[in-house]
Amino acid sequence: MAVDVSQVSAVIADTTRERLERFAKQHGVKKSHLIETAILHHLAALEELPADVVVPPALVLSREEGADLIRRIERPAPPTPALKALFDAD
């Protein structure tokens, strides 16, 4: 049974292309197979999982959000009673 195929074109980062080529070579798989499998896995996850549990591969923050994040990391708030209880639970 023949499968219809199409060719697509996408612009990707050089580092992503290098990783793709390195993985394909190391594991002896064709890049097209690896790409199609990755797309199918990703689409299946997007279709099956609730949107709030899918974590994007990158977060985009404004300058202000980034500054706030750095401040929170450098000077974290003290733990809440609920957090303390969670860590104290056996």
HELIX and SHEET records of a PDB file:
HELIX    1   1 ASP A   14  HIS A   27  1                                  14    
HELIX    2   2 LYS A   31  GLU A   48  1                                  18    
HELIX    3   3 ALA A   51  VAL A   53  5                                   3    
HELIX    4   4 ARG A   63  GLU A   74  1                                  12    
HELIX    5   5 PRO A   81  ASP A   88  1                                   8    
END                                                                             
